[in-house]
Amino acid sequence: MKKQTQLISSGRDKKFTQGVVNPVVQRASTVVFDSVAEFKDAAKNRGNHALFYGRRGTTTHFALQQAIAQLEGGAGCALYPSGAAAISNSLLSFVKAGDHILMMDNAYEPTRDFCDKVLAGLGVTTTYYDPQIGADISTLFQENTKVLFMESPGSITMEIQDVPAMVAEAKAHNIMTMLDNTYGNGMHFRPLEHGVDISIQAATKYIVGHSDVMMGVSVANEQHWPVLREQSYLLGQCCSADDAYLALRGLRTMAVRLQQHERSALQVAKWLQSHPLVDHVRHPALESCPGHVFFKRDFDGSNGLFSIVMKEGTQQALDALVESLHHFKMGFSWGGFESLITTNLSMKALRSETSWQYGPVVRLHIGLEDVDDLIADLSQGLDVYANALANK
Ligand SMILES: *Cc1c(COP(=O)(O)O)cnc(C)c1O
């Protein structure tokens, strides 16, 4: 079955829907049992989608967990109140004092901060690595290395990693692997098929798809699911049934939304490629993106997110660009129906192992607006940028 078809049918067993199209929203803290036998049965099956206690989830959560586990091809899916919580709790579930982890240098900024500010305090050390390191990642393995963490493409600068080569090295040394798959999303990249142990997504992005819910999901393989499930429960991780419902609703239209995001973003990216102010475009499907060969080999498609690297710039010019735009709003996150823009004058402050010898970076999320309107908006915005540079 194609993924697009699976998204329509997954998580819609009658036990979740009670005979209508969508799963019912079952809000609960307490679950009540009619007999001691029923209670004992629930206790025995509490890790396996049986009603036990609200924090273990209700049928609404079970439907979503089943659908996401199927999407990513894993044994089970843990739900978290945000993508950041999914990342921090997946790591916390498997590391202990004295352990060492490997983290790419272009990590999502809060992931990096979590390592430096929380894990470091717990006695877990982090080594940052060049995202293009490939099989040479083994040169950074230590006796106490527990987790190799990946994010591909990386945040803002979009480098794509050679995941299979890195996973092969990690496996040979008995090191666990996790990957922030918010970009690849299960539709375009499925880390578990490449041997990764845990695939993490900010469901806040394309799964929810409408910029109205925060949620994180972690899908584990057979070997790691029981530990991830129980540790996340002990760490108190859960989300509301209403949010789980909205995430499921987003999932139903995700494949068609992605097709439109992909088509429009490619059109905008190609137009920007020939713009005189642009040094190069970091769109995974274009050759100018570092690691593009791995994208071509491992991914089934792209989405609405990419970055452009400017030839030159000033903070004043970047601010003038952002303020001139009508359809691109300034704001964090991405994956909703709307277009967004963020800017970084330099990437230097966010890197420790790799250098940044280029100009400012403008990250765009191409939404579901008409693409000609978006290009016209960017065109006038870049004129404003050029004027601000000329007047500096
Ligand atoms: C947004 C994002 C996150 C964090 O998700 P939240 O739901 O905002 O906490 C993690 N990783 C990546 C790559 C992201 O883009």
Ligand as a Chemical Component Dictionary entry (heavy atoms), coordinates in Angstrom:
data_LIG
# 
_chem_comp.id                   LIG 
_chem_comp.type                 NON-POLYMER 
_chem_comp.pdbx_formal_charge   0 
_chem_comp.three_letter_code    LIG 
# 
loop_
_chem_comp_atom.comp_id 
_chem_comp_atom.atom_id 
_chem_comp_atom.alt_atom_id 
_chem_comp_atom.type_symbol 
_chem_comp_atom.charge 
_chem_comp_atom.model_Cartn_x 
_chem_comp_atom.model_Cartn_y 
_chem_comp_atom.model_Cartn_z 
_chem_comp_atom.pdbx_ordinal 
LIG C1 C1 C 0 10.467 22.918 15.237 1  
LIG C2 C2 C 0 11.494 21.877 15.339 2  
LIG C3 C3 C 0 11.662 21.152 16.523 3  
LIG C4 C4 C 0 10.924 21.467 17.792 4  
LIG O1 O1 O 0 9.549  21.311 17.724 5  
LIG P1 P1 P 0 8.563  22.090 18.733 6  
LIG O2 O2 O 0 7.271  21.395 18.560 7  
LIG O3 O3 O 0 8.564  23.512 18.270 8  
LIG O4 O4 O 0 9.119  21.950 20.111 9  
LIG C5 C5 C 0 12.611 20.149 16.532 10 
LIG N1 N1 N 0 13.358 19.869 15.453 11 
LIG C6 C6 C 0 13.220 20.540 14.296 12 
LIG C7 C7 C 0 14.078 20.180 13.142 13 
LIG C8 C8 C 0 12.304 21.580 14.198 14 
LIG O5 O5 O 0 12.209 22.269 13.063 15 
# 
loop_
_chem_comp_bond.comp_id 
_chem_comp_bond.atom_id_1 
_chem_comp_bond.atom_id_2 
_chem_comp_bond.value_order 
_chem_comp_bond.pdbx_ordinal 
LIG C1 C2 SING 1  
LIG C2 C3 SING 2  
LIG C2 C8 DOUB 3  
LIG C3 C4 SING 4  
LIG C3 C5 DOUB 5  
LIG C4 O1 SING 6  
LIG O1 P1 SING 7  
LIG P1 O2 DOUB 8  
LIG P1 O3 SING 9  
LIG P1 O4 SING 10 
LIG C5 N1 SING 11 
LIG N1 C6 DOUB 12 
LIG C6 C7 SING 13 
LIG C6 C8 SING 14 
LIG C8 O5 SING 15 
# 
